[in-house]
Amino acid sequence: MGENTDIVRQQLLDIYQALLEVYGPQGWWPGEGTFEVMVGAILAQNTAWRNAERGIARLKEAGRLSPAALRGTPPEELEELLRPAGTYRRKAQRLRALVDYLYRRHGGEPDALAHGPLEELRRELLEVHGVGPETADSILLYATGRPSFVVDAYTRRLLFRLGWTPEQASYEDLRALFMQHLPPDPALFNEYHALIVRHAKERCRKRAPRCGGCPLESLCRFEKG
């Protein structure tokens, strides 16, 4: 079992190194301060990042980008500020739920999530309305610097095409692959996820993947047709 674990760890690190050599450091996640990144994780749901940025900019301009300010913002005003982020009513509700959680469990202090047992904090976040596994892990990794690997559709596609996992593998199974075989290093998890996203967008695309010259071609089991 230990030998197999070592092999998987080395293979994961080989994939990481191959991607890093081609694409270089990605410098994720954009944002100033813990709470701004938390907000970005909510606003980025089901939309392009540029739309989330517009919502963040509107909150900043209105002086609403803090837990206390958001808590005191009337629902209609918050919805209007978030309109550029898409599905703004839903995201306004989710931001309110996140702020309520911060006050209920952590005194309104976003940085409190940088301390305490990781999986316990993750369970807390998953109980917040509108916070699923990907958003919870994004908050923990990118906002608070905790080693919680983020899985998304790009990760699922890559691992399936490499022949590592079934196409319908659960989020938790995919996350566990990284969590159990890599050192708990937030910088590594951050860069690894960002590189997967870059690779999936540029080469390992959903349609018409660019397989020729792919840095992972020798490892890949994807049927090129």
ZALUM-461474 format. One record per residue: chain; x, y, z of N, C-alpha, C, O in turn; residue number from 1. Coordinates in steps of 0.001 Angstrom, whole numbers. Atoms other than C-alpha are relative to their C-alpha. Layout:
SITE chain     n.x     n.y     n.z    ca.x    ca.y    ca.z     c.x     c.y     c.z     o.x     o.y     o.z   n
SITE     A       X       Y       Z       X       Y       Z       X       Y       Z       X       Y       Z NUM
...
This chain:
SITE chain     n.x     n.y     n.z    ca.x    ca.y    ca.z     c.x     c.y     c.z     o.x     o.y     o.z   n
SITE     A     837   -1205       0       0       0       0     878    1263       0     632    2222    -732   1
SITE     A    -882   -1151     -77    2809    2370     944     734     241   -1295     930    1383   -1710   2
SITE     A    -707    -132    1275    4668    1626   -2284    -903     601   -1062    -477    1458   -1836   3
SITE     A     960    -539     966    1544    2311   -4350    -235    1489     245    -336    2272    -699   4
SITE     A     179   -1413    -360    1043    5595   -2479    1173     830    -509     987    1929   -1032   5
SITE     A   -1188    -716     469    4616    6606   -3301     -26     177   -1520     376    1219   -2037   6
SITE     A      68     -73    1462    4048    5832   -6992    -993    1068    -436    -703    1872   -1322   7
SITE     A    1030    -987     346     848    7890   -7143     500    1403     311     303    2325    -480   8
SITE     A    -551   -1314    -361    2542   10770   -5324     980     480   -1058     916    1629   -1496   9
SITE     A    -996    -396     989    5425   10765   -7781    -639     322   -1343    -211    1254   -2025  10
SITE     A     683    -268    1266    3084   10595  -10777    -713    1354      37    -684    2112    -933  11
SITE     A     659   -1301    -137    1079   13535   -9474    1017    1136     -73     762    2161    -705  12
SITE     A   -1033   -1030      36    4264   15524   -8946     615     123   -1396     998    1216   -1814  13
SITE     A    -514     -45    1372    5486   14575  -12428    -935     808    -904    -482    1597   -1733  14
SITE     A     991    -763     775    2251   15937  -13935     129    1483     321     143    2324    -578  15
SITE     A    -150   -1395    -428    2625   19126  -11902    1235     638    -626    1170    1748   -1156  16
SITE     A   -1242    -561     517    6227   19617  -12979     -63     202   -1502     440    1197   -2023  17
SITE     A     125    -122    1459    5420   18994  -16639    -825    1227    -375    -479    1957   -1304  18
SITE     A     845   -1174     272    2664   21616  -16560     721    1291     363     642    2280    -365  19
SITE     A    -704   -1208    -447    4786   24101  -14630    1081     401    -992    1279    1588   -1251  20
SITE     A   -1073    -310     953    7639   23828  -17131    -539     648   -1271     138    1472   -1886  21
SITE     A     585    -544    1229    5306   24652  -20023    -660    1354     240    -471    2287    -540  22
SITE     A     830   -1197    -202    3048   27307  -18511     592    1012     980     241    2191     938  23
SITE     A    -558    -901    -995    5095   28770  -15654    -983     279    1125   -2132    -158    1060  24
SITE     A     875    -321   -1129    3671   30095  -12363   -1203     843    -450   -1069    1739   -1284  25
SITE     A    1232    -662     425      68   31300  -12675    -413    1179     892   -1185    2037     464  26
SITE     A     276   -1156    -866    -114   33679   -9689   -1438     145     422   -1948    1262     497  27
SITE     A    1394     -71    -476   -3613   32796   -8513     -14     235    1510    1012    -106    2099  28
SITE     A    1280    -423     552   -5904   33982   -6826     -35    1508      54     458    2077    1028  29
SITE     A      77   -1461     -79   -6581   37652   -7701    -908     450    1129   -2001     -85    1317  30
SITE     A     833    -514   -1094   -7857   39606   -4732     867     653    1049    2031     294    1223  31
SITE     A    -713    -722   -1043   -6851   41943   -1941    -625    -330    1346   -1679     203    1693  32
SITE     A     484     316   -1329   -7322   40432    1482    -928   -1209      25   -1509   -1600    -987  33
SITE     A     754    1239    -193   -9119   37416    2879   -1450     141    -424   -1960    -707   -1156  34
SITE     A    1435     -98     262  -12677   38703    2637    -273     235   -1481   -1237    -311   -2019  35
SITE     A     215    -233    1427  -12345   39964    -936      85   -1314    -781    -697   -1540   -1705  36
SITE     A    -119    1279     697  -11196   36510   -2046   -1198    -892     310   -1667   -1623    -562  37
SITE     A    1215     744    -347  -14106   34929    -158   -1175     446    -874   -1911    -375   -1421  38
SITE     A    1071    -549     824  -16504   37226   -1970     178    -440   -1448    -789    -810   -2115  39
SITE     A    -272     426    1360  -14815   36402   -5259    -385   -1449    -238    -872   -1790   -1316  40
SITE     A     353    1416     148  -15340   32671   -4646   -1504    -182    -177   -1945   -1078    -896  41
SITE     A    1461      57     168  -19090   33284   -4334    -404     584   -1351   -1205     -11   -2072  42
SITE     A     415    -683    1224  -19362   35700   -7249     474    -720   -1264    -104    -533   -2335  43
SITE     A    -515     715    1166  -17339   33453   -9564    -827   -1241    -342    -593   -1880   -1368  44
SITE     A     823    1183     268  -19946   30692   -9326    -790     184   -1301   -1504    1171   -1478  45
SITE     A     791      49    1236  -21383   29865  -12752     139    1250    -877    -808    1651   -1553  46
SITE     A    -223   -1157     875  -19850   32872  -14483    1488     160    -258    2311    -445     428  47
SITE     A   -1408    -287     278  -16613   34130  -16000     571     895    1099    -154    1677    1714  48
SITE     A    -632    -771   -1070  -14105   35672  -13593    -154    1500    -225    -281    2253     740  49
SITE     A     120   -1438     255  -14370   39057  -15321   -1324     558     545   -1381    1713     966  50
SITE     A    1280    -453    -555  -18031   39253  -14229      65      90    1516    -490    1008    2121  51
SITE     A    -195     -58   -1451  -17085   38431  -10652     793    1255     371     493    1915    1366  52
SITE     A    -808   -1203    -258  -14482   41207  -10819    -854    1264     -47    -661    2187     745  53
SITE     A     871   -1177      86  -17144   43677  -11882    -838     150    1268   -1023    1255    1778  54
SITE     A     772     -55   -1239  -19251   42762   -8881     844     465    1168     393    1273    1980  55
SITE     A    -904    -418   -1071  -16270   43139   -6550     299    1495    -107     314    2206     898  56
SITE     A    -298   -1426     201  -15438   46523   -8073   -1174     867     449    -970    1917    1059  57
SITE     A    1179    -764    -415  -19020   47722   -7508    -106      57    1526    -433    1098    2095  58
SITE     A      29      22   -1465  -18877   46633   -3866    1057     932     585     799    1636    1561  59
SITE     A   -1072    -879    -473  -15561   48445   -3405    -381    1468    -141    -218    2263     784  60
SITE     A     372   -1393     264  -16822   51645   -4988   -1062     493     975   -1086    1667    1345  61
SITE     A    1079    -366    -919  -19845   51587   -2682     416    -112    1466    -383     162    2361  62
SITE     A    -467     150   -1375  -17710   50923     406    -660   -1140     735    -869   -1075    1947  63
SITE     A     743    1121    -593  -19447   47597     984     813   -1280      90     262   -2335     406  64
SITE     A    -789    1219      67  -16550   45166     738     652    -322    1349    1876    -362    1473  65
SITE     A    -435     484   -1307  -16310   44134    4391   -1184    -727     622   -2329    -448     265  66
SITE     A    1126     702    -628  -18370   41779    6564   -1008     950     645   -2217     771     500  67
SITE     A     908    -921    -693  -19784   44658    8611    -818     814    -999   -2021    1000    -821  68
SITE     A     714    -817     978  -20655   46771    5584   -1035    -830    -757   -2152    -367    -987  69
SITE     A     951     853     711  -22284   43886    3736   -1169    -372     895   -2311    -453     442  70
SITE     A    1061     377    -942  -24222   42914    6840   -1043    1107     115   -2223     836     335  71
SITE     A     930   -1112    -137  -25754   46380    6942    -583     498   -1312   -1305    1495   -1326  72
SITE     A     496    -434    1300  -26534   46634    3224   -1398    -552    -255   -1593   -1765    -165  73
SITE     A    1347     488     314  -30259   46440    2342      38    -988   -1164     835    -822   -2087  74
SITE     A     -34    1038    1050  -31033   43395     161    -102     562   -1417     616     122   -2315  75
SITE     A     185    -544    1351  -32220   45482   -2809    1258     710    -481    1618     613   -1654  76
SITE     A   -1228    -699     367  -29069   47600   -2760    1108    -987    -340    1848    -795   -1305  77
SITE     A   -1027     999     254  -26825   44555   -2553    -233    -683   -1345     711    -906   -2103  78
SITE     A     314     630    1291  -28601   42918   -5479     394     901   -1163     947     433   -2158  79
SITE     A    -321    -928    1077  -28169   46024   -7595    1511     118    -190    1997     198   -1318  80
SITE     A   -1456     -76      92  -24466   46229   -6770     582   -1239    -682    1599   -1155   -1370  81
SITE     A    -514    1254     534  -24013   42600   -7792    -532    -333   -1388    -208   -1387   -1936  82
SITE     A     628     301    1289  -25967   42829  -11033    1025    -408   -1065     748   -1336   -1825  83
SITE     A    -958     398    1048  -22803   42675  -13241     546   -1411     169    1094   -1972    -779  84
SITE     A    -568    1324    -259  -21827   39350  -11615    -912   -1134    -472    -527   -2301    -415  85
SITE     A     923    1036     454  -24877   37520  -13008    -680    -702    1168    -137    -768    2271  86
SITE     A     837     631   -1045  -27596   35661  -11054     146     765    1320     405     178    2370  87
SITE     A    -359    -890   -1108  -27261   38621   -8704    -877    -200    1242    -398     -21    2362  88
SITE     A     852     229   -1175  -30241   37830   -6461     499   -1204     796     598   -1163    2023  89
SITE     A    -507    1209    -658  -28926   34356   -5730    1324     280     686    1544    -160    1814  90
SITE     A   -1315    -261    -582  -25396   35629   -5135     -92     958    1186     698     861    2126  91
SITE     A     213    -879   -1157  -26650   38376   -2831    -426    -825    1213      51    -588    2323  92
SITE     A     424     877   -1093  -28394   35710    -731    1170    -808     541    1305    -995    1751  93
SITE     A   -1124     833    -425  -25263   33594    -668    1061     814     743    1665     328    1699  94
SITE     A    -942    -850    -731  -23039   36488     366    -518     314    1395     247     332    2360  95
SITE     A     593    -253   -1315  -25440   37301    3179     150   -1227     900     454   -1103    2086  96
SITE     A    -138    1229    -782  -25368   33665    4289    1438    -184     473    1676    -623    1599  97
SITE     A   -1403     108    -382  -21568   33711    4279     338     977    1124    1033     615    2073  98
SITE     A    -254    -992   -1045  -21460   36903    6346    -670    -415    1306     -78    -282    2377  99
SITE     A     686     476   -1208  -24037   35513    8777     800   -1112     675     918   -1152    1900 100
SITE     A    -833    1080    -551  -21860   32425    9188    1231     565     697    1579     122    1791 101
SITE     A   -1198    -574    -608  -18767   34541    9869    -313     617    1360     469     477    2300 102
SITE     A     368    -599   -1287  -20575   36431   12622    -459   -1052    1003    -166    -945    2194 103
SITE     A     553    1022    -898  -22296   33354   14053    1098    -884     583    1031   -1272    1749 104
SITE     A   -1007     963    -447  -19169   31182   14265    1360     620     288    2150      48    1038 105
SITE     A   -1366    -527     -99  -16154   33505   14059      61    1498     282    1046    2153     -58 106
SITE     A     -29   -1406    -403  -17097   36948   15356     132     968   -1145     589    2095    -950 107
SITE     A     -83    -879    1154  -17273   38381   11856    1405     163    -547    1664    1067   -1341 108
SITE     A   -1409    -123     393  -13543   37792   11339     357   -1049   -1056     486   -2226    -718 109
SITE     A    -361     971    1047  -12662   36156    7982    1310    -723     283    1453   -1902     -41 110
SITE     A   -1312     611    -229   -9079   35530    9101     -45   -1116    1038     923   -1863    1184 111
SITE     A     126    1085    -975  -10369   33206   11839      47   -1361    -677     397   -2362     -52 112
SITE     A      -3    1272     714  -10677   30539    9150    1416    -468    -333    1606   -1574    -839 113
SITE     A   -1393     398     216   -6889   30509    8882     507    -878    1139    1633   -1373    1093 114
SITE     A    -397     770   -1183   -6813   28669   12220   -1059   -1058     294   -2208    -945    -134 115
SITE     A     936    1045    -370   -8402   25546   13616      64   -1183    -951     672   -1093   -2018 116
SITE     A     -44    1224     818   -8918   22030   12228    -598     230   -1387   -1723     715   -1511 117
SITE     A     407    -261    1379   -9176   22175    8435   -1335    -647    -350   -2233      26    -856 118
SITE     A    1214     698     420  -11865   19545    7927   -1218     467     781   -2333     436     260 119
SITE     A    1118    -549    -779  -14008   20988   10713    -482    1320    -609   -1685    1545    -741 120
SITE     A     359   -1257     650  -13914   24425    9088    -666    -251   -1345   -1600     456   -1723 121
SITE     A     604     346    1288  -14708   22830    5740   -1448    -449     187   -2328     -67    -584 122
SITE     A    1384     435    -278  -17776   21141    7221    -891    1192     333   -2044    1248     -93 123
SITE     A     766   -1212    -305  -18896   24496    8618    -385     737   -1277   -1539    1125   -1459 124
SITE     A     271    -735    1240  -18568   26157    5215   -1034    -721    -863   -1874     -81   -1497 125
SITE     A     941     761     820  -20482   23360    3508   -1426      83     523   -2373    -247    -191 126
SITE     A    1339    -198    -557  -23400   24076    5818    -577    1370    -337   -1759    1621    -101 127
SITE     A     453   -1344     372  -23604   27675    4558    -790     -82   -1306    -372    -746   -2255 128
SITE     A     846       8    1203  -26364   28254    2012     786     456   -1225    1376    1536   -1226 129
SITE     A    -643    -371    1248  -24932   28251   -1504    1484    -290     -74    2123      32   -1075 130
SITE     A   -1427     339      15  -21456   27020    -552     138   -1504    -203    -130   -2296     701 131
SITE     A    -266    1398     295  -20629   23740   -2258    1471    -317     201    2240     549     618 132
SITE     A   -1393     398    -238  -17365   21795   -2110    1033     866    -714    2045    1237    -119 133
SITE     A    -988    -789     729  -15590   23779   -4828     157    1393     597    1272    1899     719 134
SITE     A     -72   -1335    -611  -16474   27123   -3251     657     -65    1364    1476     790    1699 135
SITE     A    -603     146   -1327  -15566   25900     238    1505    -161    -100    2254     482     636 136
SITE     A   -1442     218     137  -12171   24657    -917     704    1228    -575    1853    1504    -231 137
SITE     A    -583   -1243     526  -11571   27865   -2893     195    1015    1113    1219    1696    1166 138
SITE     A    -114    -916   -1138  -12239   29900     247    1153    -418     897    1971     412    1292 139
SITE     A   -1043     468    -909   -9978   27731    2374    1394     156    -607    2324     601      65 140
SITE     A   -1326     -57     628   -7121   27578    -126     405    1416    -355    1468    1882      57 141
SITE     A    -405   -1292     560   -7148   30976   -1801    -196    1169     958     566    2136     927 142
SITE     A     244   -1121    -920   -8607   33180     926     791    -133    1294    1311     856    1811 143
SITE     A    -609     162   -1323   -7114   31657    4073    1305    -774     -18    1923    -964    1029 144
SITE     A   -1293     672      91   -4081   29753    2774      45   -1361     645    1097   -1794    1116 145
SITE     A      27    1354    -567   -5203   26349    4014     191   -1038   -1111    -234    -809   -2244 146
SITE     A    -255    1015    1034   -4124   23160    2180   -1233    -855    -294   -1327   -2003     139 147
SITE     A    1225     710     380   -7508   22171     774     -93      39   -1523    -346    1098   -2097 148
SITE     A    -103       1    1457   -7298   21073   -2866   -1347     293    -647   -2372    -258    -244 149
SITE     A    1214    -396     721   -9851   22630   -5237    -160    -868   -1244     758    -999   -2053 150
SITE     A     331     813    1172  -11520   20363   -7784   -1058     730    -818   -1979    1324    -256 151
SITE     A    1027    -594     862  -13479   21646  -10772    -176    -874   -1233     385   -1967   -1318 152
SITE     A     264     785    1210  -14697   20474  -14162    1282    -268    -784    1404   -1305   -1437 153
SITE     A   -1268     187     701  -11203   20935  -15589     804   -1151     619    1390   -1968     -91 154
SITE     A    -694    1086    -703   -9691   18650  -12932    -614   -1341    -363     100   -2300    -655 155
SITE     A     709    1234     328  -12335   16010  -13604     351    -462   -1425     637   -1638   -1649 156
SITE     A    -294     332    1395  -11716   16145  -17373    1428    -535    -150    1655   -1542    -820 157
SITE     A   -1393     407     140   -7947   15885  -17036     234   -1391     585     846   -2241     -62 158
SITE     A    -246    1281    -642   -7949   12977  -14591    -682   -1141    -748    -148   -2249    -817 159
SITE     A     688    1021     793  -10488   11082  -16686     791    -322   -1262     973   -1491   -1600 160
SITE     A    -725     231    1243   -8506   11550  -19880    1359    -646     228    1862   -1370    -630 161
SITE     A   -1256     663    -331   -5306   10504  -18171    -227   -1454     396     725   -2225     515 162
SITE     A     330    1366    -374   -7133    7307  -17195      95    -278    1486     183   -1431    1907 163
SITE     A    -160     157   -1441   -6897    7946  -13464   -1323    -263     708   -1363   -1007    1687 164
SITE     A    1269      70    -713  -10561    8209  -12524   -1150    -183    -987   -1020     159   -2162 165
SITE     A    1191      56     847  -14036    7427  -13881    -496    1410    -306    -245    2346     455 166
SITE     A     497   -1319     395  -15725   10296  -15690    -964     572    1027   -1033    1788    1209 167
SITE     A     985    -458    -980  -18420   10451  -13009     490    -153    1438    -324    -265    2355 168
SITE     A    -539      82   -1365  -16093   10211  -10000    -524    1155     840    -727    2255     326 169
SITE     A     539   -1042    -875  -17373   12169   -7014    1046    1080     275    2249     855     143 170
SITE     A    -896   -1098    -360  -15917   15501   -6000     951    -443    1108    2157    -209    1033 171
SITE     A    -813     364   -1152  -14709   14048   -2709    1063   -1032    -361    2161   -1000     195 172
SITE     A   -1001     976     426  -12948   11127   -4413    1137     679    -758    2306     344    -570 173
SITE     A   -1024    -720     750  -11140   13483   -6777     871     836     941    2095     859     810 174
SITE     A    -764    -797    -968  -10136   15787   -3936     925    -890     823    2078    -538    1068 175
SITE     A    -786     903    -838   -8936   12835   -1850    1262    -477    -704    2284    -708     -58 176
SITE     A   -1175     434     755   -6564   11773   -4634    1177     939     247    2307     492     444 177
SITE     A   -1051    -989    -234   -4609   14999   -4166     321     137    1491    1489     214    1874 178
SITE     A    -197    -215   -1433   -5117   15380    -416     786   -1137     646    1578    -908    1560 179
SITE     A    -631    1169    -624   -3918   11867     386    1388    -307    -543    2157   -1026      95 180
SITE     A   -1267     375     623    -938   11717   -1943    1005    1143    -135    2164     905    -474 181
SITE     A    -923   -1125      95     569   15203   -1916     237     607    1379    -627     515    2251 182
SITE     A    -230    -681   -1287    2189   17104     954    -998    1138     171   -1366    1780    -813 183
SITE     A    1010   -1042    -239    -265   19548    2593     593    1400    -130     770    2112     858 184
SITE     A    -694   -1251     301    1321   22570     940    -943     931    -761   -1230     676   -1930 185
SITE     A     941    -904     685   -1052   25477     123     560     569   -1298    -177     708   -2275 186
SITE     A    -595    -565    1216    1383   26941   -2421     -30   -1022   -1136    -306    -670   -2283 187
SITE     A      50    1067    1004    1587   23592   -4242   -1427    -197    -499   -1656    -282   -1706 188
SITE     A    1395     199     388   -2195   23123   -4210    -499    1159    -852   -1204     956   -1840 189
SITE     A     390   -1200     737   -2715   26693   -5411     502     -71   -1441    -266      73   -2392 190
SITE     A    -602       7    1335    -317   26392   -8322    -486   -1186    -828    -705   -1055   -2033 191
SITE     A     427    1195     721   -1397   22867   -9236   -1381     208    -616   -1591     -78   -1795 192
SITE     A    1356    -225     513   -5069   23797   -9567      14    1030   -1126    -647     844   -2148 193
SITE     A     -71   -1038    1035   -4241   26938  -11544     592    -555   -1294     139    -198   -2382 194
SITE     A    -612     588    1194   -2046   24939  -13928    -964    -944    -719    -993    -987   -1949 195
SITE     A    1003     880     616   -4794   22366  -14502   -1000     833    -803   -1349     482   -1930 196
SITE     A     955    -881     691   -7200   25175  -15409     631     542   -1281       0     520   -2338 197
SITE     A    -688    -548    1178   -4660   26742  -17785     137   -1068   -1095    -132    -810   -2268 198
SITE     A    -202    1083     962   -3903   23401  -19436   -1328    -414    -650   -1388    -641   -1858 199
SITE     A    1298     426     529   -7576   22465  -19815    -578    1033    -957   -1257     673   -1919 200
SITE     A     509   -1050     882   -8403   25812  -21404     793      70   -1307     227     316   -2372 201
SITE     A    -842    -168    1182   -5461   25832  -23803     141   -1264    -834     186   -1204   -2063 202
SITE     A    -259    1231     746   -4990   22172  -24699   -1057   -1079     231   -1641   -1594    -722 203
SITE     A     903    1103    -311   -7192   19654  -22905   -1446     500      10   -2161     398    1006 204
SITE     A    1316    -634     110  -10349   21329  -24150   -1102   -1051     -93    -868   -2190    -496 205
SITE     A    1132     928      24  -13786   19762  -23886    -246    -497   -1412    -455   -1689   -1633 206
SITE     A     150     354    1416  -14157   19831  -27669    1283     359    -744    1924    1369    -453 207
SITE     A   -1197    -212     828  -11323   19578  -30182    1240     244     849    1885    1283     714 208
SITE     A   -1223    -164    -795   -8516   19032  -27656    1234      44    -895    1288    -630   -1924 209
SITE     A   -1247    -138     763   -5055   20003  -28919    1026    -974     574    1833    -609    1429 210
SITE     A    -817    1060    -593   -3255   16743  -28227    1445      -2    -502    2355    -393     230 211
SITE     A   -1350      -8     546    -248   17178  -30506     916     928     775     629    2117     914 212
SITE     A    -942    -812    -761    2713   18378  -28466    -414     252    1434     225    1045    2126 213
SITE     A     460    -175   -1390     781   18148  -25177    1079    -476     960    1651   -1545     747 214
SITE     A   -1041     411    -950    3196   18020  -22217    -348   -1275     757     527   -1889    1368 215
SITE     A     421    1216    -694    1151   15121  -20799    -335   -1124    -978    -906   -2139    -578 216
SITE     A     424     949    1031     735   13215  -24069     467   -1424     308    -276   -2375      65 217
SITE     A    -524    1335    -264    2907   10294  -22982    -727    -697    1154    -652   -1918    1291 218
SITE     A     723     554   -1148     765    9812  -19866   -1480    -196    -275   -2197    -794     527 219
SITE     A    1449    -130     238   -2608   10248  -21505    -554   -1239    -708      77   -1803   -1601 220
SITE     A     694    1146     606   -5057    7458  -22390   -1215     450    -809   -2021    -379   -1235 221
SITE     A    1163    -505     713   -7566    9700  -24121      25    -452   -1444    1054    -369   -2114 222
SITE     A     111     429    1383   -8796    8336  -27427     -77    1233    -899   -1049    1985    -843 223
SITE     A     -55   -1186     852   -7815   10955  -29987    -846    -127   -1257    -965     832   -2019 224
SITE     A     827     187    1191  -10074    9478  -32664     869    -239   -1206     356    -421   -2310 225
